[in-house]
Amino acid sequence: MPIGAKVIYANGGNSFFLTLMRFSLSLIPLYILDRMDCRRWEVRWWTPLTRRQVGLMVLTSAGFTATPLFLFWSYNYISSGLSTTLHFVYPVLVLVGCALFFREKINRVEVICCILCSIGVLAFYTPGEGGNVFGVCIALLSGITYALYIIVLAKSGLQKQLRPYQLLLGIQTIGAVAL
């Protein structure tokens, strides 16, 4: 994606266009995969959604759509390697978010994983590398929005209520329309 982003930026595109194309171009393959999945399981293609499901899908789509938008935007200010590395703070943020908002206990293995993840992100820090503070914040924001997406998806129950391709097709359609 970083290489594709640089090419698109050089030809006048921006992070909104790149994210829109990423989502839009995947809608037809997702539709086909969902139809094939329905035939395999012999279920109706589109099951009616409740208002709650639609609301949760919109909320999930917000995090899912904002993540690449912020990540691609940060490529304008900092290197794609640094940006992508900073994005990978999301596992730590998922654990911390679940502990803070859902009172989940973090066990010893998860603490070790958080420490190792943080060390891994810090290992990519290069002293003296020019880093734009705004770009760093945007890259971190992409990790935050991805963590929110994961938490909402995990806690909403949508994964159990909808077929995988149906869920992803809905989330990406909402994201493409919103962009």
PyMOL commands that place a pseudoatom at each C-alpha (Angstrom):
pseudoatom trace, name=CA, resn=MET, resi=1, chain=A, elem=C, hetatm=0, pos=[0.000, 0.000, 0.000]
pseudoatom trace, name=CA, resn=PRO, resi=2, chain=A, elem=C, hetatm=0, pos=[2.737, 2.547, 0.729]
pseudoatom trace, name=CA, resn=ILE, resi=3, chain=A, elem=C, hetatm=0, pos=[4.165, 2.160, -2.790]
pseudoatom trace, name=CA, resn=GLY, resi=4, chain=A, elem=C, hetatm=0, pos=[0.710, 2.422, -4.340]
pseudoatom trace, name=CA, resn=ALA, resi=5, chain=A, elem=C, hetatm=0, pos=[-0.035, 5.464, -2.199]
pseudoatom trace, name=CA, resn=LYS, resi=6, chain=A, elem=C, hetatm=0, pos=[3.123, 7.241, -3.349]
pseudoatom trace, name=CA, resn=VAL, resi=7, chain=A, elem=C, hetatm=0, pos=[2.242, 6.577, -7.004]
pseudoatom trace, name=CA, resn=ILE, resi=8, chain=A, elem=C, hetatm=0, pos=[-1.324, 7.827, -6.539]
pseudoatom trace, name=CA, resn=TYR, resi=9, chain=A, elem=C, hetatm=0, pos=[-0.109, 10.910, -4.633]
pseudoatom trace, name=CA, resn=ALA, resi=10, chain=A, elem=C, hetatm=0, pos=[2.400, 11.696, -7.400]
pseudoatom trace, name=CA, resn=ASN, resi=11, chain=A, elem=C, hetatm=0, pos=[-0.482, 11.692, -9.887]
pseudoatom trace, name=CA, resn=GLY, resi=12, chain=A, elem=C, hetatm=0, pos=[-2.686, 14.066, -7.906]
pseudoatom trace, name=CA, resn=GLY, resi=13, chain=A, elem=C, hetatm=0, pos=[-4.561, 11.662, -5.657]
pseudoatom trace, name=CA, resn=ASN, resi=14, chain=A, elem=C, hetatm=0, pos=[-4.971, 11.928, -1.901]
pseudoatom trace, name=CA, resn=SER, resi=15, chain=A, elem=C, hetatm=0, pos=[-5.755, 9.679, 1.052]
pseudoatom trace, name=CA, resn=PHE, resi=16, chain=A, elem=C, hetatm=0, pos=[-9.541, 10.039, 0.549]
pseudoatom trace, name=CA, resn=PHE, resi=17, chain=A, elem=C, hetatm=0, pos=[-9.292, 8.940, -3.083]
pseudoatom trace, name=CA, resn=LEU, resi=18, chain=A, elem=C, hetatm=0, pos=[-6.973, 6.055, -2.211]
pseudoatom trace, name=CA, resn=THR, resi=19, chain=A, elem=C, hetatm=0, pos=[-9.286, 4.800, 0.555]
pseudoatom trace, name=CA, resn=LEU, resi=20, chain=A, elem=C, hetatm=0, pos=[-12.358, 5.212, -1.655]
pseudoatom trace, name=CA, resn=MET, resi=21, chain=A, elem=C, hetatm=0, pos=[-10.730, 3.198, -4.440]
pseudoatom trace, name=CA, resn=ARG, resi=22, chain=A, elem=C, hetatm=0, pos=[-9.593, 0.535, -1.994]
pseudoatom trace, name=CA, resn=PHE, resi=23, chain=A, elem=C, hetatm=0, pos=[-13.127, 0.099, -0.677]
pseudoatom trace, name=CA, resn=SER, resi=24, chain=A, elem=C, hetatm=0, pos=[-14.986, 0.515, -3.977]
pseudoatom trace, name=CA, resn=LEU, resi=25, chain=A, elem=C, hetatm=0, pos=[-12.855, -1.919, -5.954]
pseudoatom trace, name=CA, resn=SER, resi=26, chain=A, elem=C, hetatm=0, pos=[-13.409, -4.645, -3.378]
pseudoatom trace, name=CA, resn=LEU, resi=27, chain=A, elem=C, hetatm=0, pos=[-17.221, -4.372, -3.314]
pseudoatom trace, name=CA, resn=ILE, resi=28, chain=A, elem=C, hetatm=0, pos=[-17.851, -6.532, -6.401]
pseudoatom trace, name=CA, resn=PRO, resi=29, chain=A, elem=C, hetatm=0, pos=[-15.519, -9.370, -5.313]
pseudoatom trace, name=CA, resn=LEU, resi=30, chain=A, elem=C, hetatm=0, pos=[-17.065, -9.283, -1.819]
pseudoatom trace, name=CA, resn=TYR, resi=31, chain=A, elem=C, hetatm=0, pos=[-20.555, -9.418, -3.317]
pseudoatom trace, name=CA, resn=ILE, resi=32, chain=A, elem=C, hetatm=0, pos=[-19.595, -12.446, -5.427]
pseudoatom trace, name=CA, resn=LEU, resi=33, chain=A, elem=C, hetatm=0, pos=[-17.962, -14.192, -2.464]
pseudoatom trace, name=CA, resn=ASP, resi=34, chain=A, elem=C, hetatm=0, pos=[-21.015, -13.556, -0.299]
pseudoatom trace, name=CA, resn=ARG, resi=35, chain=A, elem=C, hetatm=0, pos=[-23.358, -14.952, -2.971]
pseudoatom trace, name=CA, resn=MET, resi=36, chain=A, elem=C, hetatm=0, pos=[-21.154, -18.049, -3.317]
pseudoatom trace, name=CA, resn=ASP, resi=37, chain=A, elem=C, hetatm=0, pos=[-21.115, -18.444, 0.466]
pseudoatom trace, name=CA, resn=CYS, resi=38, chain=A, elem=C, hetatm=0, pos=[-24.921, -18.276, 0.568]
pseudoatom trace, name=CA, resn=ARG, resi=39, chain=A, elem=C, hetatm=0, pos=[-25.238, -20.994, -2.042]
pseudoatom trace, name=CA, resn=ARG, resi=40, chain=A, elem=C, hetatm=0, pos=[-22.812, -23.194, -0.153]
pseudoatom trace, name=CA, resn=TRP, resi=41, chain=A, elem=C, hetatm=0, pos=[-24.775, -22.869, 3.089]
pseudoatom trace, name=CA, resn=GLU, resi=42, chain=A, elem=C, hetatm=0, pos=[-28.145, -22.687, 1.325]
pseudoatom trace, name=CA, resn=VAL, resi=43, chain=A, elem=C, hetatm=0, pos=[-29.222, -19.494, 3.055]
pseudoatom trace, name=CA, resn=ARG, resi=44, chain=A, elem=C, hetatm=0, pos=[-30.938, -16.371, 1.760]
pseudoatom trace, name=CA, resn=TRP, resi=45, chain=A, elem=C, hetatm=0, pos=[-28.527, -13.870, 0.274]
pseudoatom trace, name=CA, resn=TRP, resi=46, chain=A, elem=C, hetatm=0, pos=[-29.513, -10.786, 2.193]
pseudoatom trace, name=CA, resn=THR, resi=47, chain=A, elem=C, hetatm=0, pos=[-31.082, -11.146, 5.595]
pseudoatom trace, name=CA, resn=PRO, resi=48, chain=A, elem=C, hetatm=0, pos=[-32.905, -8.061, 6.860]
pseudoatom trace, name=CA, resn=LEU, resi=49, chain=A, elem=C, hetatm=0, pos=[-30.859, -6.107, 9.395]
pseudoatom trace, name=CA, resn=THR, resi=50, chain=A, elem=C, hetatm=0, pos=[-32.227, -4.682, 12.620]
pseudoatom trace, name=CA, resn=ARG, resi=51, chain=A, elem=C, hetatm=0, pos=[-31.754, -1.010, 13.487]
pseudoatom trace, name=CA, resn=ARG, resi=52, chain=A, elem=C, hetatm=0, pos=[-29.259, -2.029, 16.160]
pseudoatom trace, name=CA, resn=GLN, resi=53, chain=A, elem=C, hetatm=0, pos=[-27.229, -4.030, 13.641]
pseudoatom trace, name=CA, resn=VAL, resi=54, chain=A, elem=C, hetatm=0, pos=[-27.212, -1.132, 11.176]
pseudoatom trace, name=CA, resn=GLY, resi=55, chain=A, elem=C, hetatm=0, pos=[-26.128, 1.293, 13.912]
pseudoatom trace, name=CA, resn=LEU, resi=56, chain=A, elem=C, hetatm=0, pos=[-23.345, -1.023, 15.050]
pseudoatom trace, name=CA, resn=MET, resi=57, chain=A, elem=C, hetatm=0, pos=[-22.277, -1.542, 11.451]
pseudoatom trace, name=CA, resn=VAL, resi=58, chain=A, elem=C, hetatm=0, pos=[-22.059, 2.244, 10.952]
pseudoatom trace, name=CA, resn=LEU, resi=59, chain=A, elem=C, hetatm=0, pos=[-19.991, 2.585, 14.136]
pseudoatom trace, name=CA, resn=THR, resi=60, chain=A, elem=C, hetatm=0, pos=[-17.733, -0.283, 13.091]
pseudoatom trace, name=CA, resn=SER, resi=61, chain=A, elem=C, hetatm=0, pos=[-17.389, 1.196, 9.628]
pseudoatom trace, name=CA, resn=ALA, resi=62, chain=A, elem=C, hetatm=0, pos=[-16.254, 4.522, 11.096]
pseudoatom trace, name=CA, resn=GLY, resi=63, chain=A, elem=C, hetatm=0, pos=[-13.193, 2.906, 12.661]
pseudoatom trace, name=CA, resn=PHE, resi=64, chain=A, elem=C, hetatm=0, pos=[-12.619, 0.643, 9.662]
pseudoatom trace, name=CA, resn=THR, resi=65, chain=A, elem=C, hetatm=0, pos=[-12.751, 3.586, 7.243]
pseudoatom trace, name=CA, resn=ALA, resi=66, chain=A, elem=C, hetatm=0, pos=[-10.758, 6.041, 9.348]
pseudoatom trace, name=CA, resn=THR, resi=67, chain=A, elem=C, hetatm=0, pos=[-7.849, 3.629, 9.789]
pseudoatom trace, name=CA, resn=PRO, resi=68, chain=A, elem=C, hetatm=0, pos=[-6.519, 3.567, 6.201]
pseudoatom trace, name=CA, resn=LEU, resi=69, chain=A, elem=C, hetatm=0, pos=[-7.504, 7.193, 5.757]
pseudoatom trace, name=CA, resn=PHE, resi=70, chain=A, elem=C, hetatm=0, pos=[-5.225, 8.278, 8.621]
pseudoatom trace, name=CA, resn=LEU, resi=71, chain=A, elem=C, hetatm=0, pos=[-2.499, 5.802, 7.720]
pseudoatom trace, name=CA, resn=PHE, resi=72, chain=A, elem=C, hetatm=0, pos=[-2.351, 6.935, 4.081]
pseudoatom trace, name=CA, resn=TRP, resi=73, chain=A, elem=C, hetatm=0, pos=[-2.524, 10.578, 5.128]
pseudoatom trace, name=CA, resn=SER, resi=74, chain=A, elem=C, hetatm=0, pos=[0.458, 10.157, 7.446]
pseudoatom trace, name=CA, resn=TYR, resi=75, chain=A, elem=C, hetatm=0, pos=[2.573, 9.018, 4.461]
pseudoatom trace, name=CA, resn=ASN, resi=76, chain=A, elem=C, hetatm=0, pos=[2.599, 12.675, 3.382]
pseudoatom trace, name=CA, resn=TYR, resi=77, chain=A, elem=C, hetatm=0, pos=[4.439, 13.712, 6.545]
pseudoatom trace, name=CA, resn=ILE, resi=78, chain=A, elem=C, hetatm=0, pos=[6.599, 10.802, 7.669]
pseudoatom trace, name=CA, resn=SER, resi=79, chain=A, elem=C, hetatm=0, pos=[8.135, 7.759, 6.023]
pseudoatom trace, name=CA, resn=SER, resi=80, chain=A, elem=C, hetatm=0, pos=[5.784, 4.892, 5.266]
pseudoatom trace, name=CA, resn=GLY, resi=81, chain=A, elem=C, hetatm=0, pos=[7.945, 2.569, 7.370]
pseudoatom trace, name=CA, resn=LEU, resi=82, chain=A, elem=C, hetatm=0, pos=[7.671, 4.768, 10.463]
pseudoatom trace, name=CA, resn=SER, resi=83, chain=A, elem=C, hetatm=0, pos=[3.983, 5.369, 9.834]
pseudoatom trace, name=CA, resn=THR, resi=84, chain=A, elem=C, hetatm=0, pos=[3.153, 1.686, 9.482]
pseudoatom trace, name=CA, resn=THR, resi=85, chain=A, elem=C, hetatm=0, pos=[5.247, 0.822, 12.538]
pseudoatom trace, name=CA, resn=LEU, resi=86, chain=A, elem=C, hetatm=0, pos=[3.445, 3.427, 14.656]
pseudoatom trace, name=CA, resn=HIS, resi=87, chain=A, elem=C, hetatm=0, pos=[0.128, 2.052, 13.416]
pseudoatom trace, name=CA, resn=PHE, resi=88, chain=A, elem=C, hetatm=0, pos=[1.022, -1.257, 15.067]
pseudoatom trace, name=CA, resn=VAL, resi=89, chain=A, elem=C, hetatm=0, pos=[0.466, 0.116, 18.555]
pseudoatom trace, name=CA, resn=TYR, resi=90, chain=A, elem=C, hetatm=0, pos=[-3.114, -1.080, 18.092]
pseudoatom trace, name=CA, resn=PRO, resi=91, chain=A, elem=C, hetatm=0, pos=[-2.719, -4.456, 19.897]
pseudoatom trace, name=CA, resn=VAL, resi=92, chain=A, elem=C, hetatm=0, pos=[-1.674, -2.631, 23.051]
pseudoatom trace, name=CA, resn=LEU, resi=93, chain=A, elem=C, hetatm=0, pos=[-4.553, -0.188, 22.629]
pseudoatom trace, name=CA, resn=VAL, resi=94, chain=A, elem=C, hetatm=0, pos=[-7.055, -3.036, 22.204]
pseudoatom trace, name=CA, resn=LEU, resi=95, chain=A, elem=C, hetatm=0, pos=[-5.956, -4.620, 25.488]
pseudoatom trace, name=CA, resn=VAL, resi=96, chain=A, elem=C, hetatm=0, pos=[-5.916, -1.311, 27.333]
pseudoatom trace, name=CA, resn=GLY, resi=97, chain=A, elem=C, hetatm=0, pos=[-9.285, -0.296, 25.847]
pseudoatom trace, name=CA, resn=CYS, resi=98, chain=A, elem=C, hetatm=0, pos=[-10.920, -3.589, 26.852]
pseudoatom trace, name=CA, resn=ALA, resi=99, chain=A, elem=C, hetatm=0, pos=[-9.469, -3.283, 30.347]
pseudoatom trace, name=CA, resn=LEU, resi=100, chain=A, elem=C, hetatm=0, pos=[-10.628, 0.336, 30.778]
pseudoatom trace, name=CA, resn=PHE, resi=101, chain=A, elem=C, hetatm=0, pos=[-14.051, 0.213, 29.141]
pseudoatom trace, name=CA, resn=PHE, resi=102, chain=A, elem=C, hetatm=0, pos=[-15.125, -3.380, 29.688]
pseudoatom trace, name=CA, resn=ARG, resi=103, chain=A, elem=C, hetatm=0, pos=[-13.301, -4.156, 32.936]
pseudoatom trace, name=CA, resn=GLU, resi=104, chain=A, elem=C, hetatm=0, pos=[-11.491, -7.094, 31.379]
pseudoatom trace, name=CA, resn=LYS, resi=105, chain=A, elem=C, hetatm=0, pos=[-8.532, -8.379, 33.319]
pseudoatom trace, name=CA, resn=ILE, resi=106, chain=A, elem=C, hetatm=0, pos=[-5.203, -8.421, 31.566]
pseudoatom trace, name=CA, resn=ASN, resi=107, chain=A, elem=C, hetatm=0, pos=[-3.301, -11.607, 32.353]
pseudoatom trace, name=CA, resn=ARG, resi=108, chain=A, elem=C, hetatm=0, pos=[0.455, -12.046, 32.548]
pseudoatom trace, name=CA, resn=VAL, resi=109, chain=A, elem=C, hetatm=0, pos=[0.786, -13.328, 28.980]
pseudoatom trace, name=CA, resn=GLU, resi=110, chain=A, elem=C, hetatm=0, pos=[-1.075, -10.292, 27.638]
pseudoatom trace, name=CA, resn=VAL, resi=111, chain=A, elem=C, hetatm=0, pos=[1.156, -7.941, 29.649]
pseudoatom trace, name=CA, resn=ILE, resi=112, chain=A, elem=C, hetatm=0, pos=[4.221, -9.657, 28.185]
pseudoatom trace, name=CA, resn=CYS, resi=113, chain=A, elem=C, hetatm=0, pos=[2.710, -9.346, 24.703]
pseudoatom trace, name=CA, resn=CYS, resi=114, chain=A, elem=C, hetatm=0, pos=[2.078, -5.620, 25.272]
pseudoatom trace, name=CA, resn=ILE, resi=115, chain=A, elem=C, hetatm=0, pos=[5.661, -5.121, 26.408]
pseudoatom trace, name=CA, resn=LEU, resi=116, chain=A, elem=C, hetatm=0, pos=[7.038, -7.056, 23.429]
pseudoatom trace, name=CA, resn=CYS, resi=117, chain=A, elem=C, hetatm=0, pos=[4.783, -5.123, 21.034]
pseudoatom trace, name=CA, resn=SER, resi=118, chain=A, elem=C, hetatm=0, pos=[5.983, -1.822, 22.501]
pseudoatom trace, name=CA, resn=ILE, resi=119, chain=A, elem=C, hetatm=0, pos=[9.607, -2.940, 22.284]
pseudoatom trace, name=CA, resn=GLY, resi=120, chain=A, elem=C, hetatm=0, pos=[9.020, -3.972, 18.663]
pseudoatom trace, name=CA, resn=VAL, resi=121, chain=A, elem=C, hetatm=0, pos=[7.594, -0.569, 17.776]
pseudoatom trace, name=CA, resn=LEU, resi=122, chain=A, elem=C, hetatm=0, pos=[10.431, 1.209, 19.598]
pseudoatom trace, name=CA, resn=ALA, resi=123, chain=A, elem=C, hetatm=0, pos=[13.017, -1.007, 17.861]
pseudoatom trace, name=CA, resn=PHE, resi=124, chain=A, elem=C, hetatm=0, pos=[12.082, 0.623, 14.573]
pseudoatom trace, name=CA, resn=TYR, resi=125, chain=A, elem=C, hetatm=0, pos=[12.854, 4.082, 15.927]
pseudoatom trace, name=CA, resn=THR, resi=126, chain=A, elem=C, hetatm=0, pos=[15.869, 5.549, 14.176]
pseudoatom trace, name=CA, resn=PRO, resi=127, chain=A, elem=C, hetatm=0, pos=[17.638, 8.310, 16.122]
pseudoatom trace, name=CA, resn=GLY, resi=128, chain=A, elem=C, hetatm=0, pos=[18.048, 11.397, 14.017]
pseudoatom trace, name=CA, resn=GLU, resi=129, chain=A, elem=C, hetatm=0, pos=[15.331, 10.402, 11.556]
pseudoatom trace, name=CA, resn=GLY, resi=130, chain=A, elem=C, hetatm=0, pos=[13.276, 13.451, 10.776]
pseudoatom trace, name=CA, resn=GLY, resi=131, chain=A, elem=C, hetatm=0, pos=[9.795, 12.881, 12.102]
pseudoatom trace, name=CA, resn=ASN, resi=132, chain=A, elem=C, hetatm=0, pos=[7.020, 15.385, 11.654]
pseudoatom trace, name=CA, resn=VAL, resi=133, chain=A, elem=C, hetatm=0, pos=[4.985, 15.561, 14.878]
pseudoatom trace, name=CA, resn=PHE, resi=134, chain=A, elem=C, hetatm=0, pos=[1.745, 15.957, 12.931]
pseudoatom trace, name=CA, resn=GLY, resi=135, chain=A, elem=C, hetatm=0, pos=[2.549, 12.877, 10.830]
pseudoatom trace, name=CA, resn=VAL, resi=136, chain=A, elem=C, hetatm=0, pos=[3.393, 10.852, 13.942]
pseudoatom trace, name=CA, resn=CYS, resi=137, chain=A, elem=C, hetatm=0, pos=[0.078, 11.851, 15.537]
pseudoatom trace, name=CA, resn=ILE, resi=138, chain=A, elem=C, hetatm=0, pos=[-1.869, 10.885, 12.417]
pseudoatom trace, name=CA, resn=ALA, resi=139, chain=A, elem=C, hetatm=0, pos=[-0.090, 7.503, 12.255]
pseudoatom trace, name=CA, resn=LEU, resi=140, chain=A, elem=C, hetatm=0, pos=[-0.883, 6.886, 15.925]
pseudoatom trace, name=CA, resn=LEU, resi=141, chain=A, elem=C, hetatm=0, pos=[-4.473, 7.922, 15.249]
pseudoatom trace, name=CA, resn=SER, resi=142, chain=A, elem=C, hetatm=0, pos=[-4.682, 5.171, 12.622]
pseudoatom trace, name=CA, resn=GLY, resi=143, chain=A, elem=C, hetatm=0, pos=[-3.689, 2.681, 15.336]
pseudoatom trace, name=CA, resn=ILE, resi=144, chain=A, elem=C, hetatm=0, pos=[-6.303, 4.148, 17.698]
pseudoatom trace, name=CA, resn=THR, resi=145, chain=A, elem=C, hetatm=0, pos=[-9.096, 3.932, 15.117]
pseudoatom trace, name=CA, resn=TYR, resi=146, chain=A, elem=C, hetatm=0, pos=[-8.130, 0.359, 14.243]
pseudoatom trace, name=CA, resn=ALA, resi=147, chain=A, elem=C, hetatm=0, pos=[-8.188, -0.579, 17.940]
pseudoatom trace, name=CA, resn=LEU, resi=148, chain=A, elem=C, hetatm=0, pos=[-11.663, 0.985, 18.227]
pseudoatom trace, name=CA, resn=TYR, resi=149, chain=A, elem=C, hetatm=0, pos=[-12.792, -0.975, 15.176]
pseudoatom trace, name=CA, resn=ILE, resi=150, chain=A, elem=C, hetatm=0, pos=[-11.544, -4.240, 16.693]
pseudoatom trace, name=CA, resn=ILE, resi=151, chain=A, elem=C, hetatm=0, pos=[-13.135, -3.535, 20.072]
pseudoatom trace, name=CA, resn=VAL, resi=152, chain=A, elem=C, hetatm=0, pos=[-16.520, -2.523, 18.638]
pseudoatom trace, name=CA, resn=LEU, resi=153, chain=A, elem=C, hetatm=0, pos=[-16.528, -5.519, 16.290]
pseudoatom trace, name=CA, resn=ALA, resi=154, chain=A, elem=C, hetatm=0, pos=[-15.624, -7.927, 19.089]
pseudoatom trace, name=CA, resn=LYS, resi=155, chain=A, elem=C, hetatm=0, pos=[-18.076, -6.529, 21.640]
pseudoatom trace, name=CA, resn=SER, resi=156, chain=A, elem=C, hetatm=0, pos=[-21.016, -5.805, 19.327]
pseudoatom trace, name=CA, resn=GLY, resi=157, chain=A, elem=C, hetatm=0, pos=[-21.853, -9.412, 18.504]
pseudoatom trace, name=CA, resn=LEU, resi=158, chain=A, elem=C, hetatm=0, pos=[-22.076, -8.646, 14.774]
pseudoatom trace, name=CA, resn=GLN, resi=159, chain=A, elem=C, hetatm=0, pos=[-19.604, -11.419, 13.976]
pseudoatom trace, name=CA, resn=LYS, resi=160, chain=A, elem=C, hetatm=0, pos=[-22.015, -13.969, 15.414]
pseudoatom trace, name=CA, resn=GLN, resi=161, chain=A, elem=C, hetatm=0, pos=[-25.150, -12.437, 13.872]
pseudoatom trace, name=CA, resn=LEU, resi=162, chain=A, elem=C, hetatm=0, pos=[-24.015, -11.915, 10.270]
pseudoatom trace, name=CA, resn=ARG, resi=163, chain=A, elem=C, hetatm=0, pos=[-22.082, -13.936, 7.731]
pseudoatom trace, name=CA, resn=PRO, resi=164, chain=A, elem=C, hetatm=0, pos=[-18.444, -12.800, 7.373]
pseudoatom trace, name=CA, resn=TYR, resi=165, chain=A, elem=C, hetatm=0, pos=[-18.739, -11.576, 3.771]
pseudoatom trace, name=CA, resn=GLN, resi=166, chain=A, elem=C, hetatm=0, pos=[-22.096, -9.949, 4.473]
pseudoatom trace, name=CA, resn=LEU, resi=167, chain=A, elem=C, hetatm=0, pos=[-20.595, -8.050, 7.393]
pseudoatom trace, name=CA, resn=LEU, resi=168, chain=A, elem=C, hetatm=0, pos=[-17.521, -6.922, 5.473]
pseudoatom trace, name=CA, resn=LEU, resi=169, chain=A, elem=C, hetatm=0, pos=[-19.595, -5.986, 2.433]
pseudoatom trace, name=CA, resn=GLY, resi=170, chain=A, elem=C, hetatm=0, pos=[-21.857, -3.839, 4.628]
pseudoatom trace, name=CA, resn=ILE, resi=171, chain=A, elem=C, hetatm=0, pos=[-18.968, -2.171, 6.458]
pseudoatom trace, name=CA, resn=GLN, resi=172, chain=A, elem=C, hetatm=0, pos=[-17.095, -1.385, 3.237]
pseudoatom trace, name=CA, resn=THR, resi=173, chain=A, elem=C, hetatm=0, pos=[-20.227, -0.147, 1.470]
pseudoatom trace, name=CA, resn=ILE, resi=174, chain=A, elem=C, hetatm=0, pos=[-20.946, 2.245, 4.337]
pseudoatom trace, name=CA, resn=GLY, resi=175, chain=A, elem=C, hetatm=0, pos=[-17.310, 3.388, 4.263]
pseudoatom trace, name=CA, resn=ALA, resi=176, chain=A, elem=C, hetatm=0, pos=[-17.317, 3.931, 0.481]
pseudoatom trace, name=CA, resn=VAL, resi=177, chain=A, elem=C, hetatm=0, pos=[-20.563, 5.907, 0.634]
pseudoatom trace, name=CA, resn=ALA, resi=178, chain=A, elem=C, hetatm=0, pos=[-19.270, 7.989, 3.568]
pseudoatom trace, name=CA, resn=LEU, resi=179, chain=A, elem=C, hetatm=0, pos=[-16.096, 8.911, 1.685]
for i in range(1, 179): cmd.bond("trace and resi %d" % i, "trace and resi %d" % (i + 1))
show_as sticks, trace
zoom trace
